[in-house]
Amino acid sequence: MTNETNRRGFLSKSAMAVGAAGMATAALGTPCSAESTTSDADQKKLKVHKVKITVIKTLNTEELHGDSDLGCSAGILTPTCPVFKEGQEFIWPQAGHSTGSPEGFRCGGAWADIYRHIEVLAFHGQHYWMDQDGKYLACCTDGFRPVVFLLERLDEEGA
């Protein structure tokens, strides 16, 4: 077995041991380890909140970079993200405890960027640097035309 295979197996097992409840406690500033996670029975009792995702701002290349020489270009791209429009709203989860994006959320890259923050809020975690409980501002990592999302924990449980 190669070192790379061993590393992958360890990381996979570690991620499963920590789980979503561990992520929530990590966001609260509590140490996160396999020993501090809840049991399977306790995890089933955890209230999973729905999270509202709102598109707050779609930035464009001119706003971000102006006439700067970036050393790379994306001249064939539209100036702003063609997928999202300001004011769009999505609710996660729509059915079951899924890692999949809500219906109509059509960018896998943006979902990968914001999902970890959604999961923290869904399990009643809080990012310690945020002033309002249950809210988080996140964005996708598109360096030319990023989209900013407001994530808000809702009082109702996920389906």
C-alpha atoms as one frame of an Amber mdcrd trajectory, in Angstrom:
protein
   0.000   0.000   0.000   1.439   3.387  -0.968   1.746   6.382   1.327  -0.797
   8.233  -0.836  -3.327   5.406  -0.400  -2.723   5.387   3.377  -3.162   9.171
   3.539  -6.433   9.035   1.599  -7.805   6.292   3.825  -6.854   8.202   6.972
  -8.397  11.451   5.709 -11.581   9.674   4.686 -11.949   7.945   8.058 -11.103
  11.168   9.905 -13.731  13.110   7.992 -16.370  10.477   8.741 -15.429  10.417
  12.439 -15.705  14.160  12.829 -18.871  14.521  10.761 -21.217  17.469  10.562
 -21.691  17.698  14.325 -17.944  18.059  14.685 -17.937  20.848  12.112 -20.561
  22.706  14.098 -18.595  22.410  17.327 -15.437  23.521  15.510 -17.259  26.641
  14.340 -18.270  27.332  17.925 -14.637  27.198  18.978 -14.854  23.822  20.734
 -12.045  21.365  19.984 -13.083  18.939  17.298 -11.883  15.345  17.389 -13.247
  11.848  17.019 -13.654  11.699  20.810 -15.787  14.873  20.899 -18.331  13.796
  18.311 -21.804  12.632  19.196 -23.028   9.068  18.868 -25.141   7.947  15.917
 -28.252   7.978  18.129 -27.502  11.507  19.313 -26.845  12.693  15.759 -30.311
  11.506  14.748 -31.754  13.679  17.538 -29.891  16.784  16.326 -32.205  19.383
  14.907 -31.088  20.199  11.383 -32.200  23.676  10.391 -33.065  24.825   6.927
 -30.763  27.482   5.516 -31.832  30.272   3.175 -29.293  31.246   0.528 -29.711
  34.719  -1.010 -27.630  36.135  -3.854 -26.533  39.510  -2.461 -24.122  40.743
  -5.125 -22.713  39.678  -8.468 -19.373  41.383  -9.053 -17.749  41.908 -12.427
 -14.189  42.023 -13.644 -14.146  45.820 -13.984 -15.284  46.305 -10.362 -12.604
  43.958  -9.119  -9.627  44.606 -11.345 -10.245  47.758 -13.408  -7.403  48.156
 -15.892  -4.911  46.131 -13.829  -2.607  43.771 -15.686  -3.372  40.487 -13.965
  -0.987  38.379 -15.986  -3.954  36.327 -17.148  -7.213  37.181 -18.822 -10.699
  35.887 -19.409 -11.786  37.952 -22.382 -14.290  35.367 -23.596 -16.268  35.422
 -20.340 -19.327  37.558 -19.752 -18.496  40.408 -17.327 -20.762  39.027 -14.561
 -21.807  35.514 -13.623 -24.486  34.278 -16.049 -25.853  31.734 -13.548 -26.996
  33.896 -10.612 -28.985  37.137 -10.372 -29.052  39.445  -7.356 -32.054  38.718
  -5.137 -32.351  35.021  -6.052 -33.194  32.811  -3.068 -32.749  29.107  -2.423
 -33.627  26.900   0.572 -31.481  23.967   1.700 -32.359  21.158   2.237 -35.457
  20.697   0.165 -35.936  17.022   0.890 -33.951  14.900   3.320 -30.494  15.585
   4.685 -28.700  15.964   1.420 -25.369  17.443   0.453 -26.851  18.264  -2.938
 -27.580  21.806  -3.922 -31.147  23.163  -3.900 -33.246  23.049  -7.036 -32.176
  25.824  -9.409 -28.727  26.282  -7.844 -26.823  25.505 -11.021 -23.152  26.100
 -10.195 -21.199  23.222  -8.699 -18.189  25.443  -8.008 -20.199  27.969  -5.995
 -21.920  25.128  -4.122 -18.557  23.593  -3.206 -17.414  26.995  -1.922 -20.411
  27.730   0.317 -21.655  24.282   1.412 -19.310  23.974   4.404 -20.748  27.201
   5.825 -24.314  26.031   5.181 -23.622  22.824   7.083 -22.289  24.750  10.098
 -25.443  26.890  10.234 -27.740  23.895   9.659 -26.332  22.152  12.745 -26.744
  25.313  14.853 -23.076  26.230  14.632 -21.917  29.817  14.498 -18.874  31.477
  12.982 -17.433  33.335  15.977 -16.484  36.429  13.964 -20.047  37.079  12.784
 -22.071  39.631  14.777 -25.512  38.168  13.995 -26.326  34.664  15.168 -27.304
  32.286  12.385 -25.974  34.363   9.489 -22.889  34.167   7.316 -21.640  35.967
   4.235 -19.892  33.715   1.716 -18.797  33.951  -1.887 -17.696  31.739  -4.712
 -14.032  31.703  -5.684 -14.381  32.922  -9.269 -11.530  35.428  -9.478 -13.077
  37.320 -12.382 -16.775  37.542 -11.452 -17.523  36.259  -7.951 -20.994  35.999
  -6.448 -21.676  36.929  -2.801 -24.278  34.921  -0.862 -26.022  35.646   2.442
 -26.643  32.409   4.359 -29.330  32.502   7.061 -30.343  29.718   9.432 -34.124
  29.343   9.536 -36.081  28.237  12.616 -37.785  25.427  10.761 -36.253  21.971
  10.545 -34.998  20.479   7.301 -37.243  17.991   5.554
